[in-house]
Amino acid sequence: MALLQHLFPLYRNSFSGLSKDIWLLAFVSFINRSGTMVLPFLTVYLTQELDFSKGRAGVVMGCFGMGSILGTYIGGYLSDRIGYYRVMFWTLFVSGLLFISLAQIRQFEVLCVAVFVLSMVADAFRPANISAASFYSSAANRTRSFSLLRLAVNLGFAVGPAVGGILAGTKGYAWLFWVDGLTCIAAAILLRIFLVEKKEAPHDEPVQLAGTQPSSAYRDKFFLSFIAITALGAFTFMQLFSTLPVFLKEDFRLDETQIGWLLALNGLLIAALEMPIVYSLESKLAPLRIISVGTLLIGLSFWVFNFFPHAIPLAVCAMVIITFGEILNMPFTNSFAVSRSRPQNRGQYMALYSMSFSAAHVLAPVIGLKIAEDYGYATLWNVLMVCCIAAALGFTLLRRRMLQLQSLQPQPLG
């Protein structure tokens, strides 16, 4: 009872003070993500249904990543030019149509082009969505606002793969493309009906000083270093959607339904735990320190497969570890990236931030599946752990550099 008396105020306070628009944006994100069925099963679909080799499946997934890189750049550019609202609506609507059409394509070359175009359109949504969250939140609750969006996304992700696994196993993979597409279109319509565009940013913009900040994100050397290190950690995390499902299918002998429920566990844990954890940590520890710990946990979640028997409890344990790593990494990298920007160049900064994950979409399946095919999964898990150790050290060095530069800033008189 005493524990419940402590937890209830913690949950209540972690959700309080957020704007109505953030809640509406979160609801739209939930509808969109509740149909996320294609990406978690794409490598399994390619290797099992279309009988592609791991190498070819990696190339298709790499095309997804390359389209994502271009799409996030375009999305950031357009967000600064025509506004985040229009970008969100049209990318949701058009990507829904593209998901439905993708189910009809089975030829390798055509599929590569189609996946590239689909990811380009779909991921143009990401920098616009982050920009929207920054407009609908204040500096005091920005990290929690991002966490609420992630809660909605991951709650939807808990639904999508679980239902997708059942549909793939009972009805066939074509259903995944239809449901994914229709939920994108539904999210676009709900966005247009319920969410009003906000054209002015809050006046309490935070500043993460680290030397003089240039007007362009592409000339912000400190931020570019942050993006490169973030991409290294994201490379490991993205194995969750490319290599890990194939590994669970081959080595653990799990079917699509079981894989879907495992991936759903990630979303459920985030929905239950992320908001109170972020609320408890955001004002107590430096963001880059929290991000470093989260990055190490992401690497550890894969590394544990080298040391224990291949059984379902190990897969559950690994999913729990990567979930806590994600909680300590994603919302704080999100908030830190926004804090480096200004309203007039936010699209650039959010595009670069999103591109770090898009680059991981390119490299994770191509390199991950190739290493697994040529050298085995044990080697891949070791490589991923080394990547996360290097990224954690990089974030630590960035934090020290930021503190040094802040100490050199002129202090106000009086």
Phi and psi in degrees as a GROMACS rama.xvg file:
@    title "Ramachandran Plot"
@    xaxis  label "Phi"
@    yaxis  label "Psi"
@TYPE xy
-63.8561  -36.7123  ALA-2
-64.2558  -42.6226  LEU-3
-64.8635  -37.0549  LEU-4
-65.4942  -27.6643  GLN-5
-82.137  -38.8757  HIS-6
-73.4836  -36.3235  LEU-7
-60.2383  -49.7772  PHE-8
-61.7829  -33.7236  PRO-9
-62.8109  -47.08  LEU-10
-64.5766  -44.4027  TYR-11
-60.3467  -46.6563  ARG-12
-68.1622  -33.4656  ASN-13
-67.4625  -24.8417  SER-14
-100.322  -7.03631  PHE-15
-81.2537  154.495  SER-16
82.5531  4.31169  GLY-17
-89.5541  145.586  LEU-18
-73.0367  157.293  SER-19
-61.3788  -35.8669  LYS-20
-66.4153  -35.231  ASP-21
-64.4741  -40.4449  ILE-22
-64.0668  -40.0191  TRP-23
-66.16  -41.4424  LEU-24
-63.0598  -38.173  LEU-25
-64.4975  -38.9882  ALA-26
-64.5989  -42.3825  PHE-27
-61.8849  -41.7021  VAL-28
-63.9941  -37.3578  SER-29
-63.1177  -45.9388  PHE-30
-60.9866  -43.198  ILE-31
-61.9534  -48.8666  ASN-32
-76.3089  -21.8752  ARG-33
-65.7213  -14.3648  SER-34
-100.71  10.0762  GLY-35
-71.0126  97.8525  THR-36
-128.45  -27.6178  MET-37
-73.5349  -51.8455  VAL-38
-60.9782  -45.6406  LEU-39
-61.6393  -25.3733  PRO-40
-112.439  8.52891  PHE-41
-64.4777  -43.9532  LEU-42
-65.7531  -38.8774  THR-43
-65.4512  -42.4726  VAL-44
-59.4229  -44.1525  TYR-45
-67.8702  -42.1715  LEU-46
-82.8955  -32.8784  THR-47
-96.499  -45.6671  GLN-48
-82.2372  -45.7096  GLU-49
-94.4431  -4.95743  LEU-50
61.3314  35.214  ASP-51
-77.7166  152.378  PHE-52
-71.943  164.647  SER-53
-60.4043  -36.8051  LYS-54
-62.1889  -45.2221  GLY-55
-68.0409  -38.9085  ARG-56
-61.0907  -39.0631  ALA-57
-63.3614  -36.7822  GLY-58
-66.0339  -43.0302  VAL-59
-61.391  -44.8764  VAL-60
-65.5936  -32.8821  MET-61
-64.6971  -37.1795  GLY-62
-62.8583  -38.149  CYS-63
-58.6318  -44.8673  PHE-64
-66.2357  -40.6319  GLY-65
-65.9293  -39.9782  MET-66
-63.23  -35.58  GLY-67
-64.5293  -40.9468  SER-68
-60.6987  -49.7671  ILE-69
-64.1767  -40.5546  LEU-70
-63.7414  -41.6316  GLY-71
-66.8991  -35.7425  THR-72
-63.9306  -47.0735  TYR-73
-63.448  -41.5677  ILE-74
-62.4712  -41.4118  GLY-75
-65.9868  -42.6406  GLY-76
-61.703  -47.2785  TYR-77
-69.0753  -32.2764  LEU-78
-61.8287  -37.9344  SER-79
-75.2508  -21.7946  ASP-80
-96.8502  -50.539  ARG-81
-112.538  -5.98787  ILE-82
103.367  146.317  GLY-83
-64.3756  -30.0732  TYR-84
-65.526  -49.073  TYR-85
-63.9091  -40.1509  ARG-86
-61.8421  -44.1626  VAL-87
-61.1732  -46.5739  MET-88
-62.1593  -52.1144  PHE-89
-71.8479  -34.0284  TRP-90
-68.014  -37.9095  THR-91
-64.2414  -47.0257  LEU-92
-65.9732  -48.2909  PHE-93
-70.1237  -39.3399  VAL-94
-63.7265  -31.513  SER-95
-60.7964  -44.3632  GLY-96
-64.0403  -37.7441  LEU-97
-69.1781  -37.9122  LEU-98
-58.8952  -43.9467  PHE-99
-63.8643  -41.6888  ILE-100
-70.1195  -26.6867  SER-101
-63.5688  -27.2854  LEU-102
-64.6186  -19.1684  ALA-103
-88.7826  -7.06118  GLN-104
-102.359  131.042  ILE-105
-130.211  -14.3016  ARG-106
-75.7037  138.159  GLN-107
-58.4108  -51.9248  PHE-108
-65.2151  -43.4464  GLU-109
-66.0271  -38.0653  VAL-110
-64.5302  -38.1951  LEU-111
-60.0421  -45.518  CYS-112
-65.5043  -44.1579  VAL-113
-64.457  -41.8858  ALA-114
-66.0717  -38.2669  VAL-115
-60.1682  -48.3426  PHE-116
-65.287  -42.882  VAL-117
-60.291  -47.7293  LEU-118
-68.578  -31.8687  SER-119
-61.8792  -45.3385  MET-120
-71.5156  -47.0914  VAL-121
-63.6332  -40.6031  ALA-122
-86.0129  -6.51907  ASP-123
-65.0635  -19.402  ALA-124
-67.0998  -32.2704  PHE-125
-64.0756  -52.8634  ARG-126
-63.9405  -32.1423  PRO-127
-66.2436  -39.5838  ALA-128
-66.7549  -41.836  ASN-129
-65.2909  -41.1281  ILE-130
-60.635  -42.1934  SER-131
-60.3444  -43.2872  ALA-132
-61.7635  -36.2936  ALA-133
-70.0879  -29.3292  SER-134
-75.714  -31.6985  PHE-135
-92.7629  5.52855  TYR-136
-127.984  171.101  SER-137
-113.434  168.868  SER-138
-60.6492  -33.8826  ALA-139
-68.7003  -29.7573  ALA-140
-122.904  20.7731  ASN-141
-64.4781  -46.1147  ARG-142
-63.243  -40.4524  THR-143
-68.1205  -32.7137  ARG-144
-63.5896  -43.9138  SER-145
-62.9437  -36.9641  PHE-146
-65.9831  -36.9828  SER-147
-64.1297  -42.0315  LEU-148
-61.7921  -42.4821  LEU-149
-66.1449  -35.3716  ARG-150
-60.1434  -46.8971  LEU-151
-62.9657  -43.7006  ALA-152
-61.6515  -45.0923  VAL-153
-76.52  -29.3299  ASN-154
-65.507  -41.0735  LEU-155
-64.3525  -38.5304  GLY-156
-66.8049  -27.5098  PHE-157
-68.375  -33.3462  ALA-158
-78.8332  -47.9401  VAL-159
-56.782  -59.9567  GLY-160
-62.867  -35.3407  PRO-161
-63.562  -49.2572  ALA-162
-67.3607  -38.4724  VAL-163
-61.7207  -40.3847  GLY-164
-62.3075  -40.4231  GLY-165
-66.4099  -45.0147  ILE-166
-63.8879  -42.7655  LEU-167
-63.0816  -38.5834  ALA-168
-78.3376  -24.2322  GLY-169
-112.321  -37.3114  THR-170
-107.386  -23.1549  LYS-171
111.759  159.464  GLY-172
-69.4101  -23.3804  TYR-173
-59.6154  -32.2093  ALA-174
-61.8574  -32.936  TRP-175
-62.0517  -41.9662  LEU-176
-67.9552  -38.7531  PHE-177
-67.7194  -46.4397  TRP-178
-65.5156  -43.2619  VAL-179
-59.1297  -44.9334  ASP-180
-66.2753  -43.97  GLY-181
-67.562  -34.9474  LEU-182
-69.8534  -32.4544  THR-183
-62.4661  -45.2087  CYS-184
-65.1252  -41.0494  ILE-185
-62.3088  -40.5148  ALA-186
-63.4237  -39.4858  ALA-187
-63.0285  -42.2541  ALA-188
-66.5847  -42.7978  ILE-189
-63.4462  -38.7612  LEU-190
-58.2731  -46.991  LEU-191
-66.9146  -34.7499  ARG-192
-77.5385  -45.0353  ILE-193
-103.458  -29.4236  PHE-194
-99.9547  124.838  LEU-195
-92.388  134.262  VAL-196
-67.5889  133.727  GLU-197
-106.55  122.359  LYS-198
-96.1895  -16.2098  LYS-199
-111.377  134.054  GLU-200
-78.3196  157.858  ALA-201
-58.8168  155.374  PRO-202
-91.2591  -0.705673  HIS-203
-105.612  44.3848  ASP-204
-60.503  130.131  GLU-205
-78.0664  160.293  PRO-206
-132.133  122.98  VAL-207
-98.2189  92.6629  GLN-208
-70.5451  133.306  LEU-209
-155.813  66.1522  ALA-210
85.0642  -177.841  GLY-211
-72.5158  126.605  THR-212
-87.0975  125.478  GLN-213
-73.4538  167.545  PRO-214
-74.5653  -20.592  SER-215
-111.41  137.432  SER-216
-63.0175  -28.9863  ALA-217
-76.7173  -5.50648  TYR-218
-115.467  6.13534  ARG-219
-87.6007  94.1897  ASP-220
-63.1171  -38.6087  LYS-221
-62.2245  -44.8555  PHE-222
-67.4146  -37.5801  PHE-223
-63.1163  -37.1113  LEU-224
-64.6088  -42.8066  SER-225
-59.5706  -41.6773  PHE-226
-65.7616  -42.353  ILE-227
-62.5112  -42.3173  ALA-228
-69.2261  -39.8726  ILE-229
-59.798  -40.4505  THR-230
-63.2219  -34.8051  ALA-231
-64.9878  -43.7598  LEU-232
-68.1381  -37.053  GLY-233
-65.7091  -32.067  ALA-234
-56.3509  -41.556  PHE-235
-69.6285  -47.3645  THR-236
-59.647  -38.3176  PHE-237
-68.992  -11.6918  MET-238
-62.6527  -20.6644  GLN-239
-58.5517  -31.3539  LEU-240
-105.04  -3.88712  PHE-241
-122.923  -65.4898  SER-242
-80.1048  -41.4616  THR-243
-60.2631  -44.3767  LEU-244
-58.8389  -38.9705  PRO-245
-67.0229  -41.4176  VAL-246
-60.3844  -44.928  PHE-247
-65.669  -33.1526  LEU-248
-71.0257  -43.3811  LYS-249
-82.9131  -50.3569  GLU-250
-87.9889  -36.0443  ASP-251
-92.8485  -11.0031  PHE-252
58.759  35.7468  ARG-253
-84.8996  146.708  LEU-254
-89.743  177.026  ASP-255
-61.6105  -37.2748  GLU-256
-63.3589  -43.9859  THR-257
-65.703  -40.304  GLN-258
-63.7978  -40.9699  ILE-259
-61.2336  -41.7135  GLY-260
-68.3096  -35.2149  TRP-261
-63.6885  -44.5684  LEU-262
-66.4941  -33.4457  LEU-263
-65.6118  -31.1743  ALA-264
-58.7634  -38.3594  LEU-265
-57.4671  -48.3026  ASN-266
-66.6568  -38.9983  GLY-267
-65.608  -42.9631  LEU-268
-64.2247  -40.5336  LEU-269
-64.692  -43.0448  ILE-270
-60.5205  -35.4017  ALA-271
-82.8876  -31.1939  ALA-272
-116.901  -24.134  LEU-273
-65.0538  -46.8944  GLU-274
-58.9388  -50.9445  MET-275
-65.3354  -33.2542  PRO-276
-66.6358  -46.7577  ILE-277
-62.6946  -43.3203  VAL-278
-59.5348  -37.6919  TYR-279
-74.003  -27.2115  SER-280
-104.553  -25.4199  LEU-281
-62.292  -29.0598  GLU-282
-103.642  3.6594  SER-283
-109.031  -30.1766  LYS-284
-128.153  152.629  LEU-285
-65.8689  136.858  ALA-286
-54.6868  -43.5356  PRO-287
-66.2477  -28.6315  LEU-288
-70.2549  -42.52  ARG-289
-63.1477  -43.2276  ILE-290
-60.5434  -39.5287  ILE-291
-60.3736  -45.8961  SER-292
-63.2262  -43.9718  VAL-293
-60.3359  -39.7015  GLY-294
-63.31  -41.5346  THR-295
-63.0584  -38.8554  LEU-296
-65.9152  -35.6954  LEU-297
-61.6972  -45.5314  ILE-298
-63.1355  -40.829  GLY-299
-63.1623  -33.6828  LEU-300
-61.2379  -30.8106  SER-301
-87.2101  -36.0517  PHE-302
-63.3029  -30.2323  TRP-303
-62.416  -21.4112  VAL-304
-64.9713  -18.0869  PHE-305
-80.9034  -10.7084  ASN-306
-121.805  -5.45151  PHE-307
-133.591  156.444  PHE-308
-60.2796  148.367  PRO-309
-78.013  96.2813  HIS-310
-140.068  159.971  ALA-311
-56.5514  -39.6491  ILE-312
-57.4964  -33.5651  PRO-313
-67.5062  -41.5531  LEU-314
-62.4484  -39.3835  ALA-315
-64.4229  -45.0184  VAL-316
-59.4994  -44.5118  CYS-317
-62.1231  -38.5473  ALA-318
-67.4648  -36.8009  MET-319
-64.7353  -43.8762  VAL-320
-62.6997  -46.4329  ILE-321
-67.2296  -29.2451  ILE-322
-65.4264  -45.8722  THR-323
-65.6544  -36.246  PHE-324
-62.3346  -41.7  GLY-325
-64.3685  -41.495  GLU-326
-61.2457  -39.1953  ILE-327
-83.6706  -6.60081  LEU-328
-109.363  -60.6135  ASN-329
-62.443  -53.4205  MET-330
-63.4596  -30.6293  PRO-331
-79.7952  -34.4268  PHE-332
-66.5403  -38.6503  THR-333
-56.765  -53.7989  ASN-334
-65.1066  -39.4876  SER-335
-63.3541  -41.2426  PHE-336
-63.3128  -43.2251  ALA-337
-62.8513  -37.7789  VAL-338
-66.3609  -18.3184  SER-339
-83.0358  -12.6895  ARG-340
-101.224  174.523  SER-341
-124.479  159.235  ARG-342
-54.1716  -36.665  PRO-343
-75.6794  -18.5441  GLN-344
-124.733  19.113  ASN-345
-63.2401  -35.5721  ARG-346
-59.5086  -40.5215  GLY-347
-60.8437  -49.4316  GLN-348
-63.6998  -42.5566  TYR-349
-70.5777  -31.0003  MET-350
-64.8636  -46.1787  ALA-351
-63.0426  -41.3747  LEU-352
-61.8881  -46.0579  TYR-353
-65.0438  -33.1524  SER-354
-66.3767  -25.4394  MET-355
-63.2071  -36.251  SER-356
-79.6032  -31.8048  PHE-357
-65.8901  -40.4712  SER-358
-61.1216  -37.4977  ALA-359
-64.8698  -34.3071  ALA-360
-61.6583  -34.8301  HIS-361
-71.4053  -51.0548  VAL-362
-79.3759  -35.7338  LEU-363
-59.0498  -53.0037  ALA-364
-71.2412  -40.0665  PRO-365
-64.5328  -51.9654  VAL-366
-75.5225  -44.2071  ILE-367
-61.1266  -50.9751  GLY-368
-67.3555  -33.2025  LEU-369
-68.0544  -43.4242  LYS-370
-62.336  -43.3512  ILE-371
-62.6696  -38.9189  ALA-372
-71.8123  -39.6703  GLU-373
-90.2382  -33.9971  ASP-374
-123.383  -8.17186  TYR-375
98.2158  159.711  GLY-376
-68.0909  -32.1495  TYR-377
-59.6478  -42.0246  ALA-378
-63.5586  -41.6592  THR-379
-61.0674  -44.3279  LEU-380
-62.0552  -36.8175  TRP-381
-65.2642  -42.1639  ASN-382
-62.0568  -42.0842  VAL-383
-64.7114  -38.6388  LEU-384
-64.8895  -41.4024  MET-385
-62.7347  -41.436  VAL-386
-59.8386  -41.4556  CYS-387
-73.0748  -35.0457  CYS-388
-62.8142  -44.0799  ILE-389
-63.2504  -41.0868  ALA-390
-66.1357  -41.7443  ALA-391
-62.3673  -41.3699  ALA-392
-63.0376  -38.7279  LEU-393
-62.4495  -43.5081  GLY-394
-63.8589  -37.3613  PHE-395
-64.1822  -43.843  THR-396
-65.3897  -37.9129  LEU-397
-61.8282  -41.7975  LEU-398
-62.3286  -43.3711  ARG-399
-63.2841  -40.8724  ARG-400
-64.6965  -39.9854  ARG-401
-64.0468  -41.5309  MET-402
-64.3542  -38.3978  LEU-403
-63.6287  -45.2824  GLN-404
-68.2468  -36.2056  LEU-405
-65.365  -34.0566  GLN-406
-68.5763  -20.8788  SER-407
-89.8917  -8.34214  LEU-408
-67.1969  140.021  GLN-409
-63.406  134.645  PRO-410
-87.5412  143.308  GLN-411
-66.5848  147.387  PRO-412
-78.157  153.469  LEU-413
